[in-house]
């Protein structure tokens, strides 16, 4: 009986676990779900006779090693900085590994050892990264087979709230790790535009977001991801003048988020040992310069608007007010960073209610020309909604590609070894074909 070990039972685990438990019945497999909270693991297994829930502190090397030794495939849903511990054990005990996270330098360093042992470490097999790679490679290869010359590649994705449950001025609710949303974009965004390298620092990132048209959905805005250039080689786009990967948000989000960035509220680099004495309003005031006319600026909203040179009625200022950042609400936890406090506030305000649906938007835009001189722009667009706050689109589209990949590893259908991302046709074709059965479809439009 083949064994699957899943380490982590968080937000994105439900669809993965349910899929593998269903296939376990068909193929005579067993699925072990290990999590720091055994209750969370038990909830995900749900009493299925093909599943076992265990408690695991992933830093407990002895227990971690014991569980990995028994597995044929290990799925790590741990935070990215912990994958290398699991990967090291997989090398030690000769086990295949699958993750939905970006390949870290520590995991990439196991490539030679994995090849030597005939092991497959299949990474970046979720939504973004994951479905973005696979759908992009399908489209790029389809266009290349026509003898076309690609001149621009742009790709964007965003996890948003479904229109029917969009009831706040930010047009956003959390469907994935809140901390990642708060810290998004920190660093330098690097991309190619018309043959020139572009470097967009964090303090300008949201101020320079561009408006984009999503086919069938209308106008949104998008800001550059940090790692567009990473895929110049991986996607076979060497020599293409424009290569840009972006994050999609509703119009107005980036302007308001930029105000939080400029205030300093997304800073996670230091702790405020006095934060327990602050309120939302005093935190906001702490980032503002002293003003001479205290009477004129007793209204904190007016003071913030003045600081940014915006009208009092500006929509972005209204969005900050909706977060209660001008209210004397106690923070009540100490030694927190500004980013941790902001995350706490946002988790209260951006929470998906039980029946709320999230929505994933992904779009690739490829410009190319043909030998006869004709020029084309091809749009490939996916819109996918979740069922409710538990069965989210985000959880499905992270978990399902990973689950299908694990199934194919167990069935011996992937013959390669070493550290891979899903950019080879023998990996992405069967996964994308099966995802169609789950309603994951891209609509194509060419101009």
C-alpha positions as CSV (number, residue, x, y, z in Angstrom):
1,X,0.0,0.0,0.0
2,X,1.5,3.3,-1.1
3,X,1.7,6.1,1.5
4,X,1.2,9.8,1.2
5,X,2.4,12.2,4.0
6,X,0.9,15.7,4.0
7,X,2.7,18.1,6.4
8,X,0.4,21.0,7.1
9,X,-3.4,21.2,7.4
10,X,-4.0,24.9,6.8
11,X,-6.2,27.0,4.5
12,X,-5.0,25.4,1.3
13,X,-5.1,21.8,2.5
14,X,-8.8,20.8,2.2
15,X,-9.1,20.2,-1.5
16,X,-5.7,18.4,-1.7
17,X,-6.6,16.1,1.2
18,X,-10.1,15.4,0.0
19,X,-8.8,14.6,-3.5
20,X,-6.1,12.2,-2.3
21,X,-8.5,10.5,0.2
22,X,-10.9,9.8,-2.7
23,X,-8.1,8.5,-4.9
24,X,-6.7,6.4,-2.0
25,X,-9.9,4.4,-2.0
26,X,-9.5,3.8,-5.8
27,X,-5.8,2.9,-5.7
28,X,-5.4,1.4,-2.3
29,X,-3.3,4.2,-0.8
30,X,-3.2,5.7,2.7
31,X,-2.9,9.4,3.5
32,X,-1.4,10.7,6.7
33,X,-2.0,14.4,7.6
34,X,0.4,15.9,10.1
35,X,0.0,19.3,11.6
36,X,1.0,21.2,14.8
37,X,-2.7,21.0,15.7
38,X,-3.8,17.4,15.7
39,X,-7.4,18.7,15.9
40,X,-6.9,20.6,12.6
41,X,-5.5,17.4,11.0
42,X,-8.4,15.4,12.3
43,X,-10.9,17.9,10.9
44,X,-9.3,17.6,7.5
45,X,-9.3,13.8,7.5
46,X,-12.8,13.7,8.8
47,X,-12.8,10.1,10.0
48,X,-12.0,8.7,6.5
49,X,-10.7,5.1,6.9
50,X,-8.0,5.9,4.3
51,X,-6.6,8.7,6.4
52,X,-4.7,9.2,9.7
53,X,-4.2,12.5,11.6
54,X,-1.1,13.0,13.7
55,X,0.3,15.9,15.6
56,X,3.7,17.2,14.4
57,X,6.0,20.0,15.3
58,X,7.8,20.2,12.0
59,X,11.0,21.1,13.9
60,X,10.9,17.8,15.8
61,X,13.5,16.1,13.6
62,X,13.0,12.7,15.1
63,X,9.2,12.4,14.6
64,X,9.4,14.2,11.3
65,X,12.0,11.6,10.1
66,X,9.9,8.7,11.3
67,X,6.9,9.9,9.4
68,X,8.8,10.6,6.2
69,X,10.5,7.2,6.3
70,X,7.1,5.6,5.9
71,X,5.9,7.7,3.0
72,X,6.3,7.2,-0.8
73,X,5.5,10.9,-1.5
74,X,5.8,13.8,1.0
75,X,3.7,16.9,0.4
76,X,4.9,20.0,2.3
77,X,2.4,22.7,3.0
78,X,4.7,24.3,5.5
79,X,5.8,28.0,5.3
80,X,8.5,28.3,2.5
81,X,11.3,28.8,5.0
82,X,10.7,25.3,6.4
83,X,10.6,23.3,3.2
84,X,14.3,22.6,3.2
85,X,14.1,20.6,6.5
86,X,11.5,18.3,4.8
87,X,13.6,18.2,1.6
88,X,16.7,17.2,3.5
89,X,14.8,14.3,5.1
90,X,13.4,13.3,1.7
91,X,17.0,13.0,0.4
92,X,18.1,11.1,3.4
93,X,15.2,8.6,3.2
94,X,14.9,8.6,-0.6
95,X,11.3,10.0,-0.9
96,X,9.7,12.1,-3.5
97,X,8.5,15.6,-2.5
98,X,5.8,18.0,-3.8
99,X,5.1,21.6,-2.7
100,X,3.1,24.6,-3.9
101,X,5.8,27.1,-2.9
102,X,8.5,28.9,-4.9
103,X,11.7,26.9,-5.1
104,X,14.1,28.3,-2.5
105,X,17.9,28.3,-3.0
106,X,18.1,25.7,-0.1
107,X,15.6,23.3,-1.9
108,X,17.3,23.9,-5.3
109,X,20.6,22.9,-3.8
110,X,19.1,19.3,-3.5
111,X,18.8,19.0,-7.3
112,X,21.9,16.9,-7.9
113,X,21.3,14.6,-4.9
114,X,17.7,14.1,-6.0
115,X,18.8,13.2,-9.5
116,X,21.4,10.8,-8.1
117,X,18.7,9.0,-6.2
118,X,16.1,9.1,-8.9
119,X,13.8,11.3,-6.8
120,X,11.4,14.0,-8.1
121,X,11.0,17.2,-6.1
122,X,8.1,18.9,-7.9
123,X,7.7,22.5,-6.6
124,X,5.6,25.6,-7.5
125,X,2.6,23.3,-8.2
126,X,-0.3,25.4,-6.8
127,X,-2.1,28.4,-8.2
128,X,0.5,31.2,-8.4
129,X,3.0,29.6,-8.7
130,X,1.5,26.6,-10.5
131,X,-1.5,27.1,-12.7
132,X,0.1,30.3,-14.0
133,X,3.2,28.4,-15.2
134,X,1.3,25.5,-16.7
135,X,-1.3,27.7,-18.6
136,X,1.4,30.1,-19.7
137,X,3.6,27.3,-21.1
138,X,0.6,25.8,-22.9
139,X,-0.1,29.2,-24.6
140,X,3.5,30.0,-25.3
141,X,4.2,26.6,-26.9
142,X,0.9,26.8,-28.9
143,X,1.9,30.2,-30.3
144,X,5.5,29.1,-31.1
145,X,4.3,26.0,-32.9
146,X,2.6,28.4,-35.4
147,X,6.1,29.8,-36.3
148,X,5.3,33.1,-34.5
149,X,7.8,35.5,-33.0
150,X,6.7,36.5,-29.5
151,X,7.3,40.2,-28.7
152,X,5.6,40.6,-25.3
153,X,4.5,38.4,-22.5
154,X,2.4,39.8,-19.6
155,X,0.7,37.7,-17.0
156,X,-1.4,38.7,-14.0
157,X,-3.3,36.9,-11.2
158,X,-5.3,38.0,-8.2
159,X,-7.3,36.4,-5.3
160,X,-10.3,38.7,-4.9
161,X,-13.8,38.6,-3.4
162,X,-16.6,37.5,-5.7
163,X,-18.8,40.4,-7.0
164,X,-21.9,39.2,-5.2
165,X,-20.0,39.4,-1.8
166,X,-18.1,42.6,-2.5
167,X,-19.4,44.8,0.3
168,X,-16.5,47.0,1.4
169,X,-14.7,50.0,-0.2
170,X,-11.4,48.0,-0.7
171,X,-13.2,45.4,-2.8
172,X,-11.0,42.8,-1.1
173,X,-11.2,40.0,1.5
174,X,-8.6,37.5,2.7
175,X,-8.7,34.1,1.0
176,X,-5.0,33.3,1.7
177,X,-2.3,34.1,4.2
178,X,-2.9,37.6,5.5
179,X,0.7,38.2,6.4
180,X,1.7,37.6,2.8
181,X,-0.8,40.2,1.7
182,X,0.5,42.8,4.2
183,X,4.1,42.2,3.2
184,X,3.4,41.9,-0.6
185,X,5.8,43.6,-2.9
186,X,8.5,44.4,-0.5
187,X,11.9,44.4,-2.2
188,X,12.5,45.4,-5.9
189,X,10.2,44.5,-8.8
190,X,12.4,43.6,-11.8
191,X,10.9,43.2,-15.3
192,X,11.5,43.9,-19.0
193,X,9.7,46.6,-20.9
194,X,10.3,47.3,-24.6
195,X,13.8,45.8,-24.3
196,X,14.8,47.8,-21.2
197,X,15.3,46.5,-17.7
198,X,13.0,48.1,-15.2
199,X,13.6,48.2,-11.4
200,X,10.6,49.4,-9.4
201,X,11.3,49.9,-5.6
202,X,8.7,49.1,-3.0
203,X,8.1,52.7,-2.1
204,X,6.9,53.4,-5.7
205,X,5.3,50.0,-6.4
206,X,1.7,50.7,-5.7
207,X,1.8,54.4,-6.8
208,X,2.7,53.2,-10.3
209,X,0.1,50.4,-10.7
210,X,-1.4,50.3,-14.2
211,X,-5.0,49.8,-15.3
212,X,-5.6,46.6,-17.3
213,X,-8.6,45.1,-19.0
214,X,-9.7,41.6,-17.9
215,X,-11.6,40.0,-20.8
216,X,-15.3,39.7,-19.8
217,X,-14.8,41.4,-16.4
218,X,-13.9,45.0,-17.0
219,X,-11.1,47.3,-15.8
220,X,-8.8,46.3,-12.9
221,X,-5.4,47.5,-11.8
222,X,-2.1,45.6,-11.4
223,X,1.3,46.1,-9.9
224,X,4.5,44.2,-10.9
225,X,5.6,41.1,-9.1
226,X,9.2,40.9,-7.9
227,X,10.3,38.0,-9.9
228,X,9.2,38.5,-13.6
229,X,12.8,38.1,-14.9
230,X,13.1,34.6,-13.3
231,X,10.9,33.2,-16.0
232,X,12.7,34.7,-19.0
233,X,14.7,31.5,-19.3
234,X,12.2,29.1,-17.7
235,X,9.4,30.1,-20.1
236,X,11.7,30.1,-23.2
237,X,11.3,33.8,-23.6
238,X,15.0,34.8,-24.2
239,X,15.1,37.9,-26.4
240,X,11.4,38.8,-25.8
241,X,11.4,42.6,-25.2
242,X,8.6,42.8,-22.6
243,X,8.2,40.2,-19.8
244,X,6.0,41.2,-16.9
245,X,4.2,39.3,-14.2
246,X,1.6,41.2,-12.1
247,X,-0.8,41.0,-9.1
248,X,-4.4,42.0,-9.9
249,X,-6.5,44.2,-7.7
250,X,-9.7,46.2,-8.0
251,X,-9.4,49.8,-9.1
252,X,-8.6,52.1,-6.1
253,X,-6.9,49.5,-4.0
254,X,-3.3,50.3,-4.9
255,X,-3.7,54.1,-4.3
256,X,-5.1,53.4,-0.8
257,X,-2.5,50.7,0.0
258,X,0.2,53.1,-1.1
259,X,-0.9,55.5,1.7
260,X,-0.3,52.7,4.2
261,X,3.1,52.0,2.7
262,X,4.1,55.7,2.8
263,X,2.9,56.0,6.4
264,X,5.0,53.1,7.4
265,X,2.2,50.7,8.5
266,X,3.5,47.8,6.4
267,X,6.9,47.8,8.1
268,X,7.8,44.5,9.7
269,X,11.4,45.3,10.5
270,X,11.0,46.4,14.1
271,X,8.9,46.0,17.2
272,X,7.2,48.7,19.2
273,X,7.6,47.7,22.8
274,X,4.9,50.2,23.7
275,X,2.3,49.1,21.3
276,X,0.0,47.9,24.0
277,X,-0.6,51.5,25.0
278,X,-1.5,52.6,21.5
279,X,-4.8,53.0,19.8
280,X,-5.5,52.8,16.1
281,X,-5.6,56.6,16.0
282,X,-2.5,57.1,18.0
283,X,-0.6,54.6,15.8
284,X,-1.7,56.6,12.8
285,X,-0.7,59.9,14.4
286,X,2.7,58.4,15.3
287,X,3.6,58.3,11.6
288,X,2.6,61.9,10.9
289,X,4.8,64.9,11.3
290,X,4.0,67.5,14.0
291,X,1.7,70.2,12.8
292,X,1.7,73.8,14.0
293,X,-2.1,74.3,13.7
294,X,-3.4,71.6,16.1
295,X,-6.9,73.2,16.1
296,X,-7.2,73.0,12.3
297,X,-6.1,69.4,12.3
298,X,-7.8,68.0,15.3
299,X,-9.7,65.8,12.8
300,X,-7.3,63.0,12.1
301,X,-8.8,62.3,8.7
302,X,-8.1,65.9,7.7
303,X,-4.5,65.7,9.0
304,X,-3.8,62.5,7.0
305,X,-5.4,64.0,3.9
306,X,-3.3,67.2,4.3
307,X,-0.1,65.1,4.8
308,X,-0.7,63.4,1.4
309,X,-2.0,66.5,-0.4
310,X,-5.3,64.9,-1.0
311,X,-8.9,66.3,-0.6
312,X,-10.7,65.4,2.6
313,X,-13.3,63.5,0.5
314,X,-10.7,61.5,-1.5
315,X,-11.7,57.9,-1.9
316,X,-8.4,56.6,-0.6
317,X,-8.7,58.6,2.6
318,X,-12.2,57.2,3.0
319,X,-10.8,53.7,2.7
320,X,-8.4,54.3,5.5
321,X,-11.2,55.6,7.6
322,X,-13.2,52.5,6.9
323,X,-10.3,50.5,8.5
324,X,-11.0,52.5,11.7
325,X,-7.4,53.9,11.6
326,X,-8.7,57.3,12.9
327,X,-10.6,55.8,15.9
328,X,-9.4,55.5,19.5
329,X,-9.6,51.7,19.5
330,X,-7.1,50.0,21.8
331,X,-4.5,47.8,20.2
332,X,-3.9,45.7,23.3
333,X,-0.9,43.6,22.4
334,X,2.7,44.5,23.0
335,X,5.9,44.3,21.1
336,X,4.2,44.2,17.8
337,X,5.6,45.6,14.5
338,X,3.4,48.1,12.5
339,X,2.8,45.3,9.9
340,X,1.6,42.9,12.6
341,X,-0.8,45.5,13.9
342,X,-2.1,46.3,10.4
343,X,-2.6,42.6,9.8
344,X,-4.6,42.3,13.0
345,X,-6.8,45.2,11.9
346,X,-7.3,43.8,8.4
347,X,-8.2,40.3,9.6
348,X,-11.1,41.8,11.4
349,X,-12.2,44.0,8.5
350,X,-11.4,41.7,5.5
351,X,-12.7,38.5,6.9
352,X,-14.7,36.2,4.5
353,X,-18.1,35.6,6.1
354,X,-19.3,31.9,6.1
355,X,-21.2,32.1,2.9
356,X,-18.9,34.6,1.1
357,X,-17.3,33.5,-2.1
358,X,-13.8,34.4,-3.3
359,X,-12.8,34.7,-6.9
360,X,-9.5,34.0,-8.7
361,X,-8.7,36.0,-11.9
362,X,-5.7,35.0,-14.1
363,X,-4.9,36.4,-17.5
364,X,-2.0,36.0,-19.9
365,X,-1.5,38.5,-22.7
366,X,0.9,37.5,-25.4
367,X,1.8,39.8,-28.4
368,X,3.4,38.1,-31.4
369,X,3.9,38.5,-35.1
370,X,3.9,36.0,-38.0
371,X,6.3,35.6,-40.9
372,X,3.7,37.3,-43.1
373,X,4.0,40.5,-41.0
374,X,0.6,40.2,-39.3
375,X,0.6,41.1,-35.6
376,X,-1.6,39.6,-32.9
377,X,-2.4,39.9,-29.3
378,X,-3.7,36.8,-27.6
379,X,-5.6,36.9,-24.3
380,X,-6.1,33.8,-22.2
381,X,-8.4,34.4,-19.2
382,X,-9.6,32.4,-16.2
383,X,-12.2,33.4,-13.7
384,X,-13.0,30.9,-11.0
385,X,-15.2,31.3,-7.9
386,X,-15.2,29.4,-4.6
387,X,-18.2,27.8,-3.0
388,X,-18.0,29.5,0.5
389,X,-15.5,30.7,3.0
390,X,-14.4,27.2,3.7
391,X,-14.3,25.8,0.2
392,X,-12.6,28.8,-1.4
393,X,-11.4,29.1,-5.0
394,X,-7.9,29.8,-3.5
395,X,-7.8,26.6,-1.6
396,X,-9.1,24.6,-4.6
397,X,-6.7,26.1,-7.1
398,X,-3.7,25.7,-4.8
399,X,-4.6,22.2,-3.6
400,X,-6.0,20.5,-6.8
401,X,-2.9,20.9,-9.1
402,X,-0.7,19.7,-6.2
403,X,-3.0,16.7,-5.6
404,X,-3.1,15.7,-9.3
405,X,0.7,16.0,-9.4
406,X,1.0,13.7,-6.4
407,X,-1.3,11.2,-8.0
408,X,0.8,11.1,-11.1
409,X,4.0,10.7,-9.1
410,X,2.5,7.7,-7.2
411,X,1.3,6.2,-10.5
412,X,4.8,6.5,-12.0
413,X,3.7,8.8,-14.8
414,X,6.4,11.4,-14.2
415,X,9.7,10.0,-15.3
416,X,12.0,12.9,-14.6
417,X,14.1,13.4,-11.5
418,X,15.7,16.3,-9.6
419,X,14.1,19.7,-8.7
420,X,11.4,20.7,-11.2
421,X,8.6,23.3,-11.6
422,X,5.7,22.4,-13.9
423,X,6.9,23.8,-17.2
424,X,7.5,20.5,-19.1
425,X,4.6,19.3,-21.2
426,X,4.8,15.8,-19.7
427,X,4.0,17.5,-16.3
428,X,1.5,20.2,-17.2
429,X,-0.6,18.6,-19.9
430,X,-2.1,15.8,-17.7
431,X,-2.6,18.2,-14.8
432,X,-4.3,21.0,-16.9
433,X,-6.5,18.4,-18.7
434,X,-7.8,17.1,-15.4
435,X,-8.3,20.6,-14.0
436,X,-10.8,21.2,-16.9
437,X,-13.0,18.5,-15.2
438,X,-13.0,20.8,-12.1
439,X,-14.2,23.8,-14.1
440,X,-10.7,25.4,-14.4
441,X,-10.9,26.8,-18.0
442,X,-9.2,29.6,-19.8
443,X,-11.2,31.6,-22.4
444,X,-9.2,32.6,-25.4
445,X,-9.5,35.8,-27.4
446,X,-7.2,36.9,-30.2
447,X,-7.0,40.3,-31.9
